[in-house]
Amino acid sequence: QGKTAPEFLHTAAAIMEERGKQYDQPNGERSMGKCVGAFNIITGHTLSESEGWLLLQILKDVRQWQRADYHADSAEDGIAYSALKAEALASGN
């Protein structure tokens, strides 16, 4: 039997907490603002933080469907990116 939806959410939350520890950010991994800022300077575009998270979420979905079998990393990261995207949208970013 596979994971339940709440189990996926708990796993994604744990991943985000661990990434925050790895990158020394008390609120979790928060590098997207800097990434889209650099992207926008280089390209002249106006990508928002939430659009950056959407891009990474799409990347994980594409990777998931390129394989014949289930890939846990893609699924779990996709959930985490969705939550980070929602947070950015709710903050107007």
C-alpha positions in Angstrom: 0.0 0.0 0.0 1.3 3.5 -0.9 1.4 6.6 1.2 -1.8 8.5 2.1 -2.2 12.1 1.2 -1.6 13.3 4.8 1.6 11.1 4.8 2.8 12.9 1.7 2.2 16.2 3.3 4.1 15.3 6.4 7.0 14.0 4.3 7.1 17.2 2.3 7.1 19.3 5.5 10.0 17.3 6.8 11.9 17.7 3.6 11.4 21.5 3.7 12.5 21.6 7.4 15.7 19.6 6.5 16.5 21.8 3.6 16.2 24.9 5.9 18.7 23.3 8.2 21.0 22.5 5.3 20.9 26.1 4.1 20.9 27.8 7.5 17.4 29.4 7.1 15.3 29.3 10.2 12.1 29.5 8.2 13.1 26.8 5.8 14.5 26.9 2.3 13.9 30.5 0.9 16.2 30.9 -2.0 13.6 31.4 -4.8 13.3 35.2 -4.3 17.0 35.6 -5.0 16.9 33.1 -7.9 14.1 34.9 -9.7 15.7 38.3 -8.9 18.9 37.1 -10.6 16.9 35.6 -13.5 15.1 38.8 -14.0 18.2 40.9 -14.1 19.9 38.6 -16.5 16.9 38.2 -18.9 15.0 41.4 -18.4 11.9 39.3 -17.6 9.7 39.8 -14.5 9.2 36.3 -13.2 7.7 36.3 -9.7 8.7 34.1 -6.8 5.5 32.1 -7.1 6.1 31.6 -10.8 9.6 30.3 -9.9 8.1 27.7 -7.6 5.6 26.8 -10.3 8.5 26.3 -12.7 10.1 23.9 -10.3 6.8 22.1 -9.6 6.4 21.6 -13.4 10.0 20.3 -13.6 9.2 17.7 -11.0 6.0 16.7 -12.8 7.8 16.3 -16.1 10.5 14.2 -14.4 7.8 12.0 -12.8 6.1 11.3 -16.1 9.3 10.6 -18.0 9.7 7.4 -16.0 7.6 4.3 -16.3 7.7 3.8 -12.5 6.9 6.0 -9.5 9.7 8.4 -8.4 9.3 9.4 -4.8 11.7 12.4 -5.0 9.7 14.0 -7.8 6.4 13.5 -6.0 7.6 14.7 -2.6 9.4 17.8 -4.0 6.4 18.6 -6.2 4.3 18.8 -3.1 6.8 20.9 -1.3 7.1 23.3 -4.2 3.3 23.6 -4.4 3.2 24.6 -0.7 6.0 27.1 -1.3 4.1 28.5 -4.3 1.0 28.9 -2.3 2.9 30.7 0.5 4.5 33.1 -2.1 1.1 33.8 -3.7 -0.5 34.4 -0.3 2.3 36.9 0.4 1.8 38.7 -2.9 5.0 37.3 -4.4 
